[in-house]
Amino acid sequence: MNAEGAAQKNHPVRAILLVVLSMSCISVNDMLIKLLSGDYPLHQMVFVRSAIGIVFTLAMLKAEGGFRLLRTDKPFLHLARGLLIVVSNMAFFAALAVIPLANATALFFVAPLFITLLSVPILGETVGPRRLGAVAVGFAGVLVMLSPWQTAADAADAGLILLLPLLSALTYALMQILTRRLGVTAKASAMAVYIHGTFILVGAGFWAVAGDGRYEGAVDHPSLQFFLRAWRWPEGGDLWPFLCIGLLGGIIGYALSQAYRSAPAATVAPFEYVAMPLSIMWGWLFWGEFPDAQAFAGIALIVCAGIYVFLREGKRRRPVASQRPIRRY
């Protein structure tokens, strides 16, 4: 590692403060999207968020070296990574329309466990018994939250919705594995531009196909209605949450990238779990949601397993994720 690279990884306090700021902003972003999910389509929100966020990202790109940084010899790699993040994002937010924020957040945190498992067949890495044990504990927490032993029809329907955050975690893990396999040569700001651009294109595509709400009446599930609802201009005070979502996207992109450039991933990553108590707090304040004993047990197993994997990976100097992560934003 050169002197500049070493200097970037020698500020753990700054890195921790930045990742806590990032997770706080992500938590607020999730809360605002859940608040708006009953009236506006998901693709409109992600389009507006990225349209605003890309302005801040382009400013960061300019500061890091200019638009020449967008040149790449791996356009299809960036497209694949962008589409994986879009699927991850959409699946997570679709779940928010139906299930408590804390449950969705906890289930998404199985992503590092997926990364650990996928690193074996895709990267050819060796995973020892300790990390395999942590993965098993984490997925036991998932089973506790999914409650597959419940056979009632409504429980089965709820279980299917709970699979959406797991799909979000899986696609995020696949993106990180893809990044590790092929390497990352682009600046973090350039990568964020590609991601925002992908969201804008996907959001525009949804608008072209379903933006008039023509398909909304054909479905009755809240998650599907969240996808297919007609676009409309934000009413009254709803404009401010839309603007906040875009501003938060810009802050998250910068703060999270800087956090992982300022300290090793093993130092930074465990502090991402600050989003968990925040999601519980928002759920309680805005929707009167509070995890029951069973949900708390599942959350505890998932969070403890994830933190252990991060710490164990740091000790073995094999990070579970790219040093330039692209989180769910």
NORFENMO-V643834 format. One record per residue. N is the residue number from 0. RES is the residue in three letters. PHI is phi in radians with two decimals (* if undefined). PSI is psi in degrees with one decimal (* if undefined). OMEGA is omega in radians with two decimals (none if undefined). Layout:
n->(N/N)
res->(RES/RES)
phi->(PHI/PHI)
psi->(PSI/PSI)
omega->(OMEGA/OMEGA)
This chain:
n->(0/1/2/3/4/5/6/7/8/9/10/11/12/13/14/15/16/17/18/19/20/21/22/23/24/25/26/27/28/29/30/31/32/33/34/35/36/37/38/39/40/41/42/43/44/45/46/47/48/49/50/51/52/53/54/55/56/57/58/59/60/61/62/63/64/65/66/67/68/69/70/71/72/73/74/75/76/77/78/79/80/81/82/83/84/85/86/87/88/89/90/91/92/93/94/95/96/97/98/99/100/101/102/103/104/105/106/107/108/109/110/111/112/113/114/115/116/117/118/119/120/121/122/123/124/125/126/127/128/129/130/131/132/133/134/135/136/137/138/139/140/141/142/143/144/145/146/147/148/149/150/151/152/153/154/155/156/157/158/159/160/161/162/163/164/165/166/167/168/169/170/171/172/173/174/175/176/177/178/179/180/181/182/183/184/185/186/187/188/189/190/191/192/193/194/195/196/197/198/199/200/201/202/203/204/205/206/207/208/209/210/211/212/213/214/215/216/217/218/219/220/221/222/223/224/225/226/227/228/229/230/231/232/233/234/235/236/237/238/239/240/241/242/243/244/245/246/247/248/249/250/251/252/253/254/255/256/257/258/259/260/261/262/263/264/265/266/267/268/269/270/271/272/273/274/275/276/277/278/279/280/281/282/283/284/285/286/287/288/289/290/291/292/293/294/295/296/297/298/299/300/301/302/303/304/305/306/307/308/309/310/311/312/313/314/315/316/317/318/319/320/321/322/323/324/325/326/327/328)
res->(MET/ASN/ALA/GLU/GLY/ALA/ALA/GLN/LYS/ASN/HIS/PRO/VAL/ARG/ALA/ILE/LEU/LEU/VAL/VAL/LEU/SER/MET/SER/CYS/ILE/SER/VAL/ASN/ASP/MET/LEU/ILE/LYS/LEU/LEU/SER/GLY/ASP/TYR/PRO/LEU/HIS/GLN/MET/VAL/PHE/VAL/ARG/SER/ALA/ILE/GLY/ILE/VAL/PHE/THR/LEU/ALA/MET/LEU/LYS/ALA/GLU/GLY/GLY/PHE/ARG/LEU/LEU/ARG/THR/ASP/LYS/PRO/PHE/LEU/HIS/LEU/ALA/ARG/GLY/LEU/LEU/ILE/VAL/VAL/SER/ASN/MET/ALA/PHE/PHE/ALA/ALA/LEU/ALA/VAL/ILE/PRO/LEU/ALA/ASN/ALA/THR/ALA/LEU/PHE/PHE/VAL/ALA/PRO/LEU/PHE/ILE/THR/LEU/LEU/SER/VAL/PRO/ILE/LEU/GLY/GLU/THR/VAL/GLY/PRO/ARG/ARG/LEU/GLY/ALA/VAL/ALA/VAL/GLY/PHE/ALA/GLY/VAL/LEU/VAL/MET/LEU/SER/PRO/TRP/GLN/THR/ALA/ALA/ASP/ALA/ALA/ASP/ALA/GLY/LEU/ILE/LEU/LEU/LEU/PRO/LEU/LEU/SER/ALA/LEU/THR/TYR/ALA/LEU/MET/GLN/ILE/LEU/THR/ARG/ARG/LEU/GLY/VAL/THR/ALA/LYS/ALA/SER/ALA/MET/ALA/VAL/TYR/ILE/HIS/GLY/THR/PHE/ILE/LEU/VAL/GLY/ALA/GLY/PHE/TRP/ALA/VAL/ALA/GLY/ASP/GLY/ARG/TYR/GLU/GLY/ALA/VAL/ASP/HIS/PRO/SER/LEU/GLN/PHE/PHE/LEU/ARG/ALA/TRP/ARG/TRP/PRO/GLU/GLY/GLY/ASP/LEU/TRP/PRO/PHE/LEU/CYS/ILE/GLY/LEU/LEU/GLY/GLY/ILE/ILE/GLY/TYR/ALA/LEU/SER/GLN/ALA/TYR/ARG/SER/ALA/PRO/ALA/ALA/THR/VAL/ALA/PRO/PHE/GLU/TYR/VAL/ALA/MET/PRO/LEU/SER/ILE/MET/TRP/GLY/TRP/LEU/PHE/TRP/GLY/GLU/PHE/PRO/ASP/ALA/GLN/ALA/PHE/ALA/GLY/ILE/ALA/LEU/ILE/VAL/CYS/ALA/GLY/ILE/TYR/VAL/PHE/LEU/ARG/GLU/GLY/LYS/ARG/ARG/ARG/PRO/VAL/ALA/SER/GLN/ARG/PRO/ILE/ARG/ARG/TYR)
phi->(*/-1.35/-1.10/-1.14/-1.12/-1.13/-1.13/-1.12/-1.88/-2.17/-2.33/-1.10/-1.12/-1.07/-1.09/-1.14/-1.08/-1.18/-1.25/-1.13/-1.06/-1.07/-1.17/-1.11/-1.18/-1.09/-1.10/-1.13/-1.01/-1.08/-1.10/-1.15/-1.13/-1.13/-1.08/-1.54/-1.15/-1.46/-2.20/-2.23/-1.34/-1.07/-1.16/-1.19/-1.17/-1.24/-1.14/-1.10/-1.05/-1.28/-1.10/-1.38/-1.10/-1.19/-1.10/-1.18/-1.16/-1.14/-1.12/-1.10/-1.07/-1.07/-1.19/-1.49/2.65/1.74/-1.24/-1.10/-1.19/-1.36/-1.16/-2.59/-1.74/-2.28/-1.10/-1.25/-1.12/-1.10/-1.13/-1.09/-1.13/-1.10/-1.18/-1.10/-1.18/-1.08/-1.07/-1.03/-1.09/-1.10/-1.11/-1.11/-1.22/-1.08/-1.16/-1.06/-1.15/-2.15/-1.83/-1.05/-1.03/-1.10/-1.12/-1.10/-1.11/-1.09/-1.17/-1.14/-1.27/-1.42/-0.93/-1.09/-1.24/-1.07/-1.08/-1.06/-1.17/-1.21/-1.17/-1.28/-1.31/-1.57/-1.76/1.27/-1.40/-1.76/-1.94/-1.34/-1.11/-1.15/-1.21/-1.09/-1.11/-1.11/-1.07/-1.08/-1.08/-1.07/-1.30/-1.12/-1.08/-1.08/-1.08/-1.06/-1.33/-1.32/0.88/-1.15/-1.34/-1.40/-1.92/-1.10/-1.09/-1.19/-1.17/-1.12/-1.12/-1.11/-1.09/-1.11/-1.16/-1.16/-1.28/-1.11/-1.09/-1.19/-1.08/-1.05/-1.14/-1.14/-1.18/-1.11/-1.10/-1.08/-1.08/-1.18/-1.12/-1.06/-1.10/-1.20/-1.23/-1.71/1.49/-2.13/-1.98/-1.46/-1.17/-1.05/-1.14/-1.13/-1.08/-1.16/-1.08/-1.04/-1.15/-1.05/-1.08/-1.12/-1.06/-1.10/-1.14/-1.15/-1.06/-1.13/-1.12/-1.06/-1.07/-1.12/-1.56/-2.32/-1.18/-1.59/1.35/-1.09/-1.78/-1.09/-1.20/-1.47/-2.23/-2.19/-1.48/-1.01/-1.16/-1.21/-1.10/-1.06/-1.33/-1.84/-1.11/-1.26/-1.17/-2.73/-1.17/-0.99/-1.66/0.90/-1.38/-1.22/-1.10/-1.16/-1.04/-1.06/-1.13/-1.11/-1.05/-1.15/-1.11/-1.11/-1.04/-1.16/-1.13/-1.06/-1.01/-1.29/-1.13/-1.22/-1.09/-1.16/-1.06/-1.36/-1.58/-1.71/-2.79/-1.05/-1.02/-1.13/-1.35/-1.47/-0.99/-1.00/-1.35/-1.12/-1.28/-1.11/-1.13/-1.18/-1.10/-1.14/-1.15/-1.11/-1.11/-1.08/-1.06/-1.23/-1.23/-1.73/-2.20/1.15/-1.56/-2.56/-1.00/-1.40/-1.06/-1.15/-1.12/-1.08/-1.11/-1.12/-1.05/-1.08/-1.13/-1.15/-1.14/-1.10/-1.13/-1.11/-1.11/-1.09/-1.07/-1.03/-1.16/-1.17/-1.11/-1.12/-1.15/-1.52/1.00/-2.25/-1.09/-1.33/-2.49/-1.06/-1.23/-2.13/-1.27/-2.07/-1.50/-1.39/-2.57)
psi->(134.2/174.9/-38.4/-42.1/-39.4/-39.1/-36.3/-25.6/30.2/27.6/67.5/-37.8/-45.5/-41.7/-43.0/-42.8/-39.8/-40.3/-33.9/-41.2/-44.1/-47.1/-34.3/-42.7/-40.0/-41.2/-43.9/-41.1/-46.7/-41.8/-43.0/-40.9/-39.2/-38.7/-38.0/-7.9/-18.7/-10.5/-22.0/153.4/149.6/-42.6/-27.3/-41.3/-43.2/-30.9/-49.7/-42.1/-46.2/-33.2/-37.1/-44.5/-31.6/-25.1/-46.3/-37.4/-38.6/-34.7/-40.9/-40.6/-42.4/-40.9/-30.1/-8.9/-5.9/177.9/-12.6/-21.3/-15.6/-13.6/135.7/149.0/10.0/57.3/-36.1/-30.2/-46.0/-37.9/-44.2/-44.3/-40.1/-42.4/-36.4/-40.5/-37.6/-46.5/-43.6/-46.9/-50.3/-42.0/-43.0/-48.5/-31.3/-37.4/-35.3/-26.4/-16.3/-43.4/162.0/146.4/-41.5/-41.0/-44.9/-42.6/-44.5/-43.8/-32.9/-28.6/6.3/-1.6/-47.9/-27.0/-41.0/-41.8/-42.9/-45.6/-44.6/-21.8/-19.4/-58.4/-29.4/-42.4/-10.6/21.8/158.9/127.4/120.0/173.8/-31.4/-46.8/-36.8/-37.9/-41.5/-40.3/-43.2/-42.2/-44.6/-43.2/-23.0/-38.2/-37.7/-44.8/-38.5/-41.0/-34.2/-27.1/60.2/-14.8/-11.7/131.1/-3.9/151.4/-41.0/-34.1/-38.1/-41.4/-41.6/-37.4/-39.2/-39.5/-36.4/-16.6/-19.4/-45.7/-30.8/-39.6/-40.0/-45.2/-40.1/-46.0/-34.7/-42.8/-41.6/-38.6/-43.5/-38.4/-41.5/-40.9/-43.9/-35.4/-41.2/-12.8/156.7/118.9/-12.0/154.9/153.6/-38.5/-39.1/-42.0/-38.8/-35.4/-44.6/-41.6/-48.8/-39.7/-40.0/-43.3/-41.9/-43.6/-43.4/-43.5/-42.1/-36.8/-43.5/-41.4/-42.2/-35.1/-42.1/14.0/-17.4/2.5/17.0/-24.4/-5.3/-39.3/-13.8/-7.2/154.6/0.1/135.6/-36.7/-41.7/-37.9/-34.4/-34.6/-38.5/1.8/151.3/145.3/144.3/155.6/135.2/133.5/143.9/-124.2/-1.0/-17.8/-36.6/-43.3/-37.5/-45.9/-39.3/-38.4/-43.1/-44.0/-40.7/-37.1/-41.3/-41.8/-44.3/-46.1/-43.1/-50.4/-40.4/-40.6/-43.9/-34.3/-46.2/-11.9/-13.3/-13.5/160.5/152.1/-36.4/-27.0/-39.2/-46.2/-42.4/-26.2/-7.2/-22.1/-0.2/-20.6/-23.3/-55.8/-30.8/-41.2/-36.0/-41.4/-47.3/-42.5/-39.4/-42.0/-41.2/-28.8/2.6/23.4/134.4/127.0/137.6/-178.2/-39.0/-44.4/-41.2/-39.0/-44.7/-43.1/-45.1/-42.2/-43.3/-47.2/-45.3/-41.4/-43.2/-44.6/-40.8/-42.4/-44.2/-47.3/-39.6/-40.5/-39.3/-38.5/-35.3/-3.0/40.0/89.3/140.4/-10.9/165.5/150.4/-11.5/76.5/155.5/103.8/-175.9/77.6/*)
omega->(-3.14/-3.07/-3.14/3.13/3.12/-3.14/-3.14/-3.05/-3.08/-3.12/-3.05/-3.13/3.10/-3.13/-3.12/3.11/-3.14/-3.12/3.05/3.06/-3.13/-3.11/3.07/3.13/3.10/3.13/3.10/3.10/3.13/-3.13/-3.13/3.12/3.09/3.11/-3.08/-2.97/-3.13/-3.03/-3.04/3.13/-3.13/-3.09/3.05/-3.12/-3.13/3.08/-3.13/-3.13/-3.11/3.11/3.08/-3.09/-3.09/3.08/3.12/-3.13/3.10/3.07/3.07/3.14/3.12/-3.13/-3.09/3.12/3.08/-3.03/3.09/3.14/3.13/3.11/-3.12/3.04/3.14/-3.09/-3.11/3.05/3.12/3.11/-3.14/3.13/3.12/-3.14/3.08/3.11/3.11/3.11/3.13/-3.13/-3.07/-3.13/-3.13/-3.08/3.06/3.10/-3.11/3.14/-3.01/-2.99/3.13/-3.12/-3.11/-3.14/3.14/-3.13/-3.14/-3.11/3.08/-3.10/2.96/-3.13/3.12/3.08/3.05/-3.13/3.13/-3.14/-3.08/-3.14/3.14/-3.11/-3.03/-3.09/-3.12/-3.14/3.09/3.11/-3.08/-3.08/-3.14/3.14/3.06/3.09/3.11/3.10/3.13/3.11/-3.14/3.14/2.97/3.05/3.08/3.13/3.11/-3.11/3.13/3.13/-3.10/-3.14/3.07/-3.02/3.14/-3.08/-3.13/3.10/3.11/3.12/3.11/3.12/3.10/3.11/3.12/3.08/-3.12/3.05/3.08/3.04/3.09/3.14/-3.12/-3.14/3.05/3.12/3.11/3.09/-3.13/3.09/3.10/3.12/-3.12/-3.08/-3.04/3.12/3.14/3.11/-3.09/3.02/3.14/3.14/3.11/3.11/3.12/3.08/3.11/-3.12/3.11/3.12/3.11/3.10/-3.13/3.14/3.14/3.11/3.10/3.10/3.08/3.13/-3.12/-3.07/-3.00/-3.05/3.11/3.10/-3.05/-3.08/-3.05/-3.10/-3.11/-3.12/3.13/3.13/-3.09/-3.13/3.12/3.08/3.09/3.10/-2.88/3.14/-3.13/3.02/2.99/-3.13/-3.14/-3.10/3.02/-3.11/-3.12/-3.14/-3.09/3.05/3.09/3.13/3.13/3.12/3.12/3.13/3.12/3.11/3.11/3.14/-3.11/-3.11/-3.12/-3.03/-3.11/3.10/3.14/3.12/-3.09/3.04/-3.05/-3.12/3.12/-3.11/-3.12/3.08/-3.00/-2.93/-3.13/-3.11/3.03/-3.10/3.01/3.09/-3.07/3.11/3.10/3.13/3.07/-3.14/-3.14/-3.14/3.14/-3.08/-2.98/-3.06/-3.12/3.13/3.05/-3.08/3.05/-3.06/-3.14/3.12/3.12/3.13/3.11/3.12/-3.11/-3.14/-3.12/-3.09/-3.13/3.12/3.14/3.13/3.13/3.13/3.10/-3.10/3.13/3.10/3.12/3.13/-3.14/-3.12/3.03/-3.05/-3.14/-3.12/3.10/3.07/3.07/-3.00/2.98/-3.05/-3.06/-3.13/none)
